[in-house]
Amino acid sequence: MKNFKIKKKTIIIALVATVFLTYSFKSKFFEVAKQIEIYNTLFKELNMYYVDEINPAELTNRAIKNTLKDLDPYTNFYNEQDVETARIRRAGEYGGIGVSVFYTKQGIEISEVYKGYSADKAGLKAGDVIVAVDNQSIKNMNREQLSMFLKGTPNSKFSVEVVRQSKSFTKEIIREKVVVNPVPFAEMIDAETGYITLTRFNDKASSEVKKAYRKLKKQGMKKLVFDLRYNPGGSLLESIRISNFFLPKGKK
């Protein structure tokens, strides 16, 4: 009889806990749905009545990032453009078209076209303004957004709308491989001292550091200045490989 009562109490407690958890879950779900509905209403109102045209993707991207920034340093949102930037930074190579540019409210203005690269092959010229990429207008975008439109995966194809002397035309361009060397400078600064600059820990970092180190060793290097200023970080594996190259096994 006593065991039956204990079991009955256990079942009642379990039922109460289940009901409480279910209610709590539903309550949280309702709150989330309510806040999403508020955002949808706000977005519709802005889209219909705001004095200027708004960019839906930019507004949503900013809202999400502002939501997450106060949580902790490790919870981040990466949109498609951010993912591509991170991939380029890690891989140490990207697809480009061979131009120098200015970023303006009208779009991307070409200041110089490098001979033999994709832009040159497509017939683009200095002074041309790219106003749309893959049928998406890029007017009034900020510099960070514009900087990624011409970059991408090597051998990927995209179209650009170009304005030249008030006339517009469309060109199809293929991005070509551009390699980013993480060691842009490695030289002797006196008879005994070598100097190596490492700007990022991408997938080529350890091999380029070793190559630079061995080159300076052949030139008589006995001391080394290893400059990591302004290096934003990157691949943990590459940083470990570089540490292993300089530090004896077992040393911290």
C-alpha positions as CSV (number, residue, x, y, z in Angstrom):
1,M,0.0,0.0,0.0
2,K,2.8,2.3,0.9
3,N,4.7,1.6,-2.4
4,F,1.5,2.3,-4.3
5,K,1.2,5.8,-2.6
6,I,4.8,6.5,-3.4
7,K,4.3,5.6,-7.0
8,K,1.1,7.6,-7.2
9,K,3.0,10.7,-5.8
10,T,5.8,10.1,-8.3
11,I,3.4,10.0,-11.2
12,I,1.6,13.2,-10.0
13,I,4.9,15.0,-9.7
14,A,6.0,13.8,-13.2
15,L,2.7,14.9,-14.7
16,V,3.0,18.4,-13.0
17,A,6.6,18.7,-14.3
18,T,5.5,17.7,-17.8
19,V,2.6,20.2,-17.8
20,F,4.8,23.0,-16.4
21,L,7.6,22.3,-19.1
22,T,5.0,22.2,-21.8
23,Y,3.4,25.4,-20.7
24,S,6.8,27.1,-20.3
25,F,7.8,25.9,-23.9
26,K,4.5,27.1,-25.4
27,S,4.8,30.4,-23.5
28,K,8.4,31.0,-24.9
29,F,7.3,30.0,-28.3
30,F,4.3,32.4,-28.2
31,E,6.7,35.2,-27.0
32,V,9.1,34.5,-29.9
33,A,6.2,34.4,-32.4
34,K,4.8,37.7,-31.0
35,Q,8.2,39.5,-31.3
36,I,8.6,38.2,-34.9
37,E,5.1,39.5,-35.7
38,I,6.1,42.9,-34.3
39,Y,9.2,43.0,-36.5
40,N,7.2,42.0,-39.5
41,T,4.7,44.8,-38.8
42,L,7.5,47.3,-38.3
43,F,9.2,46.2,-41.6
44,K,5.9,46.6,-43.6
45,E,5.3,50.0,-42.2
46,L,8.8,51.2,-43.0
47,N,8.5,49.7,-46.5
48,M,5.2,51.4,-47.2
49,Y,5.6,54.8,-45.5
50,Y,9.3,55.6,-44.9
51,V,10.4,58.7,-46.9
52,D,13.3,56.9,-48.6
53,E,13.6,53.5,-50.2
54,I,15.0,50.9,-47.7
55,N,17.2,47.9,-48.4
56,P,15.5,44.9,-46.9
57,A,18.6,42.7,-46.6
58,E,20.8,45.5,-45.1
59,L,18.1,46.4,-42.5
60,T,17.6,42.8,-41.5
61,N,21.3,42.1,-41.3
62,R,21.8,45.1,-39.1
63,A,18.9,44.2,-36.8
64,I,20.2,40.6,-36.3
65,K,23.8,41.8,-35.6
66,N,22.6,44.4,-33.1
67,T,20.5,41.7,-31.4
68,L,23.5,39.4,-30.9
69,K,26.2,41.9,-30.1
70,D,25.2,42.2,-26.4
71,L,25.0,38.4,-25.8
72,D,28.7,37.4,-25.8
73,P,31.7,37.7,-28.1
74,Y,31.2,34.3,-29.6
75,T,27.6,34.3,-30.8
76,N,27.7,35.9,-34.3
77,F,25.6,36.0,-37.4
78,Y,27.3,35.5,-40.8
79,N,25.3,36.3,-43.9
80,E,26.3,34.9,-47.3
81,Q,28.7,37.8,-47.9
82,D,30.4,37.4,-44.5
83,V,30.9,33.7,-45.1
84,E,32.6,34.4,-48.4
85,T,34.9,37.0,-46.7
86,A,35.9,34.4,-44.0
87,R,36.5,31.8,-46.7
88,I,38.7,34.1,-48.6
89,R,40.6,35.2,-45.5
90,R,41.2,31.5,-44.5
91,A,42.1,30.2,-48.0
92,G,44.4,33.0,-48.8
93,E,43.1,33.2,-52.4
94,Y,40.1,34.5,-54.1
95,G,38.6,35.3,-57.5
96,G,39.1,38.8,-58.8
97,I,38.8,40.7,-62.1
98,G,42.0,42.8,-62.1
99,V,41.0,46.3,-61.3
100,S,41.6,49.2,-58.9
101,V,38.4,50.9,-57.9
102,F,36.8,53.8,-56.0
103,Y,33.5,53.2,-54.0
104,T,30.9,55.9,-54.7
105,K,27.2,56.4,-54.1
106,Q,26.6,55.4,-57.7
107,G,28.4,52.1,-57.4
108,I,32.0,50.9,-58.1
109,E,34.1,53.3,-60.2
110,I,37.0,51.7,-62.0
111,S,40.2,53.7,-61.7
112,E,42.6,51.3,-63.4
113,V,42.3,48.1,-65.4
114,Y,45.2,45.6,-65.3
115,K,46.2,44.2,-68.7
116,G,45.5,40.6,-69.3
117,Y,43.0,40.1,-66.5
118,S,39.2,39.5,-66.7
119,A,38.2,43.1,-66.7
120,D,40.6,43.9,-69.5
121,K,39.3,40.9,-71.5
122,A,35.7,42.0,-71.0
123,G,36.6,45.5,-72.4
124,L,36.1,47.5,-69.2
125,K,38.0,50.8,-69.0
126,A,39.1,53.3,-66.4
127,G,36.1,55.7,-65.6
128,D,33.5,53.0,-66.1
129,V,31.0,52.7,-63.2
130,I,29.5,49.4,-62.2
131,V,26.0,50.1,-61.0
132,A,24.6,46.5,-60.8
133,V,25.9,43.0,-60.3
134,D,23.8,40.0,-61.3
135,N,20.9,42.3,-61.9
136,Q,21.1,43.7,-58.3
137,S,21.5,47.4,-58.0
138,I,24.5,48.4,-55.9
139,K,23.7,52.1,-55.7
140,N,23.9,53.8,-52.2
141,M,25.6,50.7,-50.6
142,N,28.4,51.1,-48.1
143,R,32.1,50.5,-48.8
144,E,32.1,47.1,-47.0
145,Q,29.3,45.7,-49.1
146,L,30.7,47.0,-52.4
147,S,34.2,45.6,-51.7
148,M,32.8,42.0,-51.9
149,F,30.8,42.3,-55.1
150,L,33.7,41.7,-57.5
151,K,35.4,39.1,-55.3
152,G,34.3,35.4,-55.1
153,T,35.2,31.9,-56.0
154,P,37.8,31.6,-58.7
155,N,36.3,30.7,-62.1
156,S,32.8,31.9,-61.0
157,K,30.9,33.9,-63.6
158,F,28.8,37.0,-63.0
159,S,27.3,39.9,-65.0
160,V,27.8,43.6,-64.4
161,E,25.8,46.6,-65.6
162,V,28.3,49.3,-66.5
163,V,27.7,53.1,-67.2
164,R,30.2,54.7,-69.5
165,Q,29.7,58.4,-70.5
166,S,25.9,58.2,-69.6
167,K,25.4,55.0,-71.7
168,S,24.8,51.7,-70.0
169,F,25.7,48.1,-71.2
170,T,26.0,44.7,-69.6
171,K,29.1,42.4,-69.6
172,E,29.7,38.9,-68.3
173,I,33.0,38.4,-66.5
174,I,34.8,35.3,-65.0
175,R,36.7,35.8,-61.8
176,E,40.3,34.7,-61.9
177,K,42.4,33.3,-59.1
178,V,44.3,35.9,-57.0
179,V,46.7,34.6,-54.3
180,V,47.1,36.6,-51.0
181,N,50.6,36.1,-49.6
182,P,50.4,36.3,-45.8
183,V,54.2,37.2,-45.7
184,P,54.4,40.4,-47.8
185,F,57.8,41.4,-46.4
186,A,60.9,39.3,-45.4
187,E,64.3,40.9,-45.6
188,M,67.5,41.5,-43.6
189,I,67.5,44.8,-41.8
190,D,71.2,44.6,-40.8
191,A,74.0,42.0,-41.1
192,E,72.6,39.7,-38.4
193,T,68.9,40.6,-38.1
194,G,66.1,39.3,-40.2
195,Y,62.6,40.8,-40.4
196,I,59.4,38.8,-41.2
197,T,55.9,40.3,-41.4
198,L,52.9,38.0,-41.0
199,T,49.7,39.7,-41.8
200,R,47.2,36.8,-41.4
201,F,47.0,33.1,-40.4
202,N,45.5,31.8,-43.6
203,D,46.1,28.3,-45.1
204,K,49.5,29.4,-46.5
205,A,50.8,31.1,-43.4
206,S,53.1,28.3,-42.0
207,S,54.6,27.4,-45.4
208,E,55.3,31.1,-46.3
209,V,56.9,31.8,-42.8
210,K,59.1,28.7,-43.2
211,K,60.1,29.8,-46.7
212,A,60.9,33.3,-45.6
213,Y,62.9,32.1,-42.5
214,R,65.0,29.7,-44.5
215,K,65.7,32.4,-47.1
216,L,67.0,34.8,-44.4
217,K,69.0,32.0,-42.7
218,K,70.9,31.6,-45.9
219,Q,71.7,35.3,-45.9
220,G,73.3,35.0,-42.4
221,M,70.4,35.7,-40.1
222,K,71.2,35.2,-36.4
223,K,68.3,37.2,-34.9
224,L,64.7,37.6,-36.0
225,V,62.1,40.3,-35.7
226,F,58.7,38.5,-36.2
227,D,56.1,41.2,-36.8
228,L,52.5,40.2,-36.0
229,R,51.2,43.8,-35.6
230,Y,47.7,44.3,-37.1
231,N,47.4,40.5,-37.7
232,P,43.7,39.8,-37.1
233,G,44.2,36.1,-36.5
234,G,42.8,33.2,-38.5
235,S,43.5,29.4,-38.7
236,L,44.4,27.9,-35.3
237,L,46.1,25.0,-37.0
238,E,48.4,27.3,-38.9
239,S,49.3,29.2,-35.8
240,I,50.2,25.9,-34.1
241,R,52.3,24.9,-37.1
242,I,54.2,28.1,-36.9
243,S,54.7,27.8,-33.1
244,N,56.0,24.2,-33.6
245,F,58.5,25.5,-36.2
246,F,60.0,28.0,-33.7
247,L,59.6,26.3,-30.3
248,P,61.3,23.0,-29.2
249,K,59.0,20.1,-28.4
250,G,57.5,20.3,-24.9
251,K,58.2,24.0,-24.5
252,K,55.5,26.6,-23.9
